[in-house]
Amino acid sequence: MNVADSIFKSKEKRTFLINLLWKANTAIMSIYDKYDFGITYKNDDSPLTKADLAANKILIDGLSLFSPQLPVVSEEDKDSLNVPKKNDTFWLIDPLDGTKEFIKRNNEFTCNLALIEKNKVTFGFVGVPAKKLVYEGGSGFGSRKHYFDNNYEDIKCVHQKEIIRVVASKSHLNKETIDFINNLGKETEIIQAGSSLKFIKVAEGNADLYPRMAPTCEWDTAAAHAIVEGAGGCVSDNKGESLIYGKKNILNPFFIVKGIT
C-alpha cells in the first residue's frame, strides 16, 4: 500500500490533513485582514509576506507530526530542493500560491499541499482561504470540495460543449497562450482566475481547458494536478505525458489541463 492509499482509506488521516489546511487558511486570512503584510522580496524579486511564512510553519509543523518519516519540499526552503535526490516519497508544499494576488487583495490565492510518490503526484489538498474552502483528491480516489461547516461534495470535470471554456491566467496571458486558444478551431469563452484556482475551475466543471504556456514550478501545480485527476481530467505536457515531480529542475514544462473530452 502506498502512502496515498493509506491516507484515502483512513478517515482520521484525511481529517487531520484537511484540518491542517483549515488552520493554514485561517492564519493566511488573519494577516490578509491586516494593513501590514510584511512584504519583502526574494533573490528572484518575487514577493514574500508574513502569510507565506505563517502558513509554511503551520504545514511543516503539522506534517512533522503526521508523518515524521516523510521529508517536505517547500517553496520557502531552498535547502529542501535537495530532498528528491534521496527520497522518492515526500510532501510538496506552496504555503501561499498567488502571493501577488494576495497583495492585490483580490481573493484569488491558495494554500497547496501535495504528496509525491515515485515522481507522480498521488494526492493533493488545496485550501482557498478567502472562500473558506478546502479541496482534496487524487487519481483513483475522486475529488471533493469541503466547506467550513464540515459538509462536502464530490466534484467532477464535465464534457466539453460547443463553446470551449478556456481558463487563463490574469498575469500570464502571453502570445503563446493566445495562439493556442486561436488554434482550437471552435468558439471559445475566456475564464480568468489566479493561482491554482485555474486548475480548480476545470476540476469543478466550470472550464474545459487551461493551457499554461509560461513558467511554473512543481509546487505551483502538484496539489491541484492531483485534484484535476481525481475529478476525471488530466494534466499533460506537449507530448501528452503527465507532469512529473521531483525532477532535477524544479520548473515544469508548458502544459495543458483538460477536463473530459
N, C-alpha and C positions, 0 to 999 in steps of 0.2 A: 504493500500500500504506500503510495506516495504521500507527500505532506498535504497536498490539496484534497485528496480523498479523505484523509483523517480529519481535516477541518470541516469538509462538507457533511460528513456523517456524524459530527458531534455538534449538537445544538449549543452546548456550553462553550465550545471553542469559537463558533461563529458569533455567538452573543458577545464574547469577550472582545473580539476584533471590531465588531460593529460599535460597541460601546467606546472603544478606543478612538474610533473615528468621530463619534459624537463629542468626546472630550476635546479632541483637536479642533473640531468645528467651533465649539464654544470658546476656546482660547483665541482662535482667529477673530471671531466676532467681537470679543471683548476689547480687542485692540482696534478693530475696524470702527468701533463706535467712539473712539477717542480722537483727539485732534492730532496727537503726536504719534506717527508711525515709526519713528526712529530710523528713518531711511538712511542707509549707507550704500556704497557701491562696491561690487566685487572687481577683481582684476580685469574681467571682460566687460566692465561697465554696466552689467546687469544689476538692477536694484535688489536690495535686501532689506527686509523690515523686521520689526520685533515679532510680527506674526509668523514669519518664516521660522524664526528661531524658537519661538514658543511651541509651535506645532511639531517642529523637529524633535525637541526634547521629549514631548509627550509620546510621540511614536517610538522613539528609541527606547525610552524607559519602559513603555508598555510591552514592546516586543522582547526586551531582555527578560521580562518576567514570563511572558507567554511561551517563548521558545529560545531559551538561552543558548542552545546549541547552534542556532542559525544566525549568521552574521547579517548585517544590514548595510546596504549601499544607499547613501543619501546624497542628494544634490548639495547639501550643506556641509559635507565632509569629504574633502578631496582625497584624504588617505583611504577612504572606503572604496575608491575606484579600483584598488588592488585586490579586493575580495574575490571577484570572479576568477582570478588566476589560480586560486587554490580551492575554490568552492563551487560546486555545480548547483547548489541549492542555497538560496539567500532571499532576503527581503529587499525590495527596491522601492524607495520612497521619494516622493516630491511633496514636502510638507505644505507648500503653498504654490500650486501651479497657477500661473497667471498673476504674478506679483504686480505687473504693470496694470492689470485690470483692477487689482485690489487698490492700488494707489489712486486710480481714476475714480474709485468708488462706484463702479458700475455693476457690482454683484456677481460678475462672471469669473469666479475663481474657484478652485477646488483643492482638495487635500487627497493625495494619491498614495495608495499602499498596494503593492503587488508582490506575489510570490513567484519566484523564478526557479524552475527545475529543469536542469539539463538544456539550457538555452531557450526554453519556452516559458511563456507566462501561463501559469495554470490556474490562478485565482487572483481576483483583484477587488479592491474596495475604493470607491470614490466618494468623498464627502463633499457636499455642496453647502458650505456654511450659511450663505445668505438666504438659502431656500429651506434650511432645516431638513436636508435630505441626505441619505447615505445609500449608495448603490453597491451591490455586490454581485459577483458572478464569475463564471469560467466555462470553458468548453466542456460540455458533458454534464454541467451542473445547473444550467439555466441561469437566469439573471433576475434580480429583484430590486425594487425601489422601496426603501424603508423610510417611514415618516417618524417624526419626533414623538408621536403618541404611541409608538411601538407597533402600529399597523404596517403592513407591507403589501405590495402587489407584484406579480410577475410582469416582466417587460419582454417584448419581442420585436424584432425587426419586422417590417411588412413588405409586401410585394410592391415593386415599382409601378407607378401609374403612368398615364400618357405623358404627364409633365414630370420630369425628373427633378426632384428636390435636392439641390446641392448645397451642403453646408460649407461655408468658407470662413476663414479667419478674418476677424476685423483688422488685424495688424499685418497680415501676410498675403493679401490678395495680389500676387505678383503676376507677371506676364505669363509664366509657365502655367499657372492655375487658370488664368483667363483663357489661354489657348486650349487647355484640356476641356474646359466647360464648352467652349465654342465648337469643339470637335465631337461632342456627344451625339450630334445628329437628331436631337429631339428638343422640344421646347423645355426650357429649364426655369426653375424658380430658385433664387439665391436666398439661403437662410444663414444669417450671420450669428456667430457665437464666439465666445472666448474660451481659452484654456481647454481642458479635456472635455468640456461640455459639448464640443463638436462631435466627439465620439458618441456621447450620450444621446444626442439628437437622433443618430442613426439607430442606436440600440433600442430606443423607445418607439421607433417607427415614425418619428417626426421629420426624418430626412432619409434620402436614399443613398447618397454618396457623399463622401468627404475626401477630396483629393488634397494631399499635402505635398506641395512642390517647393518646400522650403525646409531649412534645417530644423531638426528636433533632436532631443536627447532621449535615451531609453527611459528615463524616469518620467518624461512628459507623456509617454504613450502606454506603458505597460499595464497599469491598472485598468484604464478604460478599454484597452485592447481586449483584456480578459472579459469584460462585461459585454462588449460587442459580440464576441464569440459565444458567450453564454446565451445571448439573445438570438443567435442564429445567423449572425453576419460574419464577416471576415475582414482581416487587415493584411494587405499583401503589398510587396514591392512591385517594381515594373516588370519582373519576371513571373509574377503570380505566386511567389513564395511568401509564406507567412514571415513577419518580422521576427528576428531572433534577438536574444538578450544575453548580456554577459560577454559581449564582444570586446576585443582589444580597444576598438574605437567606440566610445560611448554614443557617437552620433548615429542616428537612423538614416537609412536611405530614404528617398522620396517614397511615398506610399499612398494607397487608396483604401479607404474604409467603405465597405459595401454592405448594404442590407441584403435581404433575399432578392435574388434576380430571377 
